[in-house]
Amino acid sequence: MEKELLGLSPGKSECDMKTRFKVLLPLLLLVTLPTLVQAQLNYMNDNGALTITGYTGSAGAVNIPSAINFLPVTSIAYRAFFTNGSLTSVTIPNSVTNIGDAAFQFCTNLTSVTIGSSVTSAENAFGYCTSLISVTISNGITTIADSMFLNCTSLTNVSIPNSVTNIGPGAFYYCTNLTSVTIGSSVTSIAESAFYACSSLTNVTIPKSVSSIGYEAFYDCYGLTGVYFQGNAPSLSVGSQVFNDDNVTSDNATIYYLPGTTGWPGFATISGKTPVLWNPQVQTSYASFGVRANQFGFTITGTANIPIVVEACVNLAKPVWSPLTNVTLTNGLFYFGDAQWTNYARRYYHLRSP
């Protein structure tokens, strides 16, 4: 019977059987190991779906399983990991749809988070995780929840995927070291106080999908110098103070908009800021276009004093754009010369905002 269970034919020797046991034993260990890890997670069963309610382990890195005992893990409960000081990183699987309020709040040693693609609710989930520096938000998430990263003061950059349509109230409130944010192309609303007091932000690009920005969304972002809108002016509530600052002398953010977009006179009335047309153009008809003094160059014109970045690549099929210079169009004019152009069989240029 034992030989049959192990898949050994009656003709096999006892030596063959021992060899098979040696092969089988590591496989048994691999099968049982996740059970040991899962034993450190407390959970409850709700009609065949599991909710993680707590963690008793001491491992710094926790990968929450997508299933336990063949049942899907779909939720992380209210305060499940609250104030857990041992947690340094967490990976949340695509099976999870709900992260409870304050689930990871005050996990002050948490430095890295990966959030699966199915999460629809995560209010204040990572609030006061003051060591959090790396956040991966999977494509598929549609909302950055209310106060989701409240007071994550070590977070320096974040990329919001194109699946997201709403950035909730206070989502990145008081993330004082946030220097860079990429807002996905499907976001339609940025709620009140979403980036309140993100004082290290210097430039923000608002995609054309955004139709509304809430009260004080970028209030007290006193490092902010440029806000670049790719579409029409979004709606603002009267007195919204979207880009204002407690320190009026450092309230230096300039609003830039593109040619052909609409609604900017009204935006100026409500926001208290006069938008500036961002319209740089390469003048190919100027005498300066082409090779001069062994440099390939061209003149750029546009609204006076707008900031621009000149970039280049060598393959338009798979472009990797490299910045060449960052300049301001003083008096609406700038001559760009590329002394390195002879080092390439071909080189392409374009202009973008900082």
Stockholm file with secondary structure:
# STOCKHOLM 1.0

chainA/1-354         MEKELLGLSPGKSECDMKTRFKVLLPLLLLVTLPTLVQAQLNYMNDNGALTITGYTGSAGAVNIPSAINFLPVTSIAYRAFFTNGSLTSVTIPNSVTNIGDAAFQFCTNLTSVTIGSSVTSAENAFGYCTSLISVTISNGITTIADSMFLNCTSLTNVSIPNSVTNIGPGAFYYCTNLTSVTIGSSVTSIAESAFYACSSLTNVTIPKSVSSIGYEAFYDCYGLTGVYFQGNAPSLSVGSQVFNDDNVTSDNATIYYLPGTTGWPGFATISGKTPVLWNPQVQTSYASFGVRANQFGFTITGTANIPIVVEACVNLAKPVWSPLTNVTLTNGLFYFGDAQWTNYARRYYHLRSP
#=GR chainA/1-354 SS CHHHHTTCCTTSCHHHHHHHHHHHHHHHHHHHHHHHHHTTEEEEEETTEEEEEEECCCCSEEECCSEETTEEEEEECTTTTTTCSSCCEEEECTTCCEECTTTTTTCTTCCEEEECTTCCBCTTTTTTCTTCCEEEECTTCCEECTTTTTTCTTCCEEECCTTCCEECTTTTTTCTTCCEEECCTTCCEECTTTTTTCTTCCEEEECTTCCEECTTTTTTCTTCCEEEESSSCCBCCTTCCTTCCSSGGGCCCEEEECTTCCCHHHHHHHHSCCCEECCCEEETTSTTSEEETTEEEEEEECSTTCEEEEEEESCSSSCCCEEEEEEECGGGEEEEEETTGGGSSCCEEEEECC
#=GC SS_cons         CHHHHTTCCTTSCHHHHHHHHHHHHHHHHHHHHHHHHHTTEEEEEETTEEEEEEECCCCSEEECCSEETTEEEEEECTTTTTTCSSCCEEEECTTCCEECTTTTTTCTTCCEEEECTTCCBCTTTTTTCTTCCEEEECTTCCEECTTTTTTCTTCCEEECCTTCCEECTTTTTTCTTCCEEECCTTCCEECTTTTTTCTTCCEEEECTTCCEECTTTTTTCTTCCEEEESSSCCBCCTTCCTTCCSSGGGCCCEEEECTTCCCHHHHHHHHSCCCEECCCEEETTSTTSEEETTEEEEEEECSTTCEEEEEEESCSSSCCCEEEEEEECGGGEEEEEETTGGGSSCCEEEEECC
//
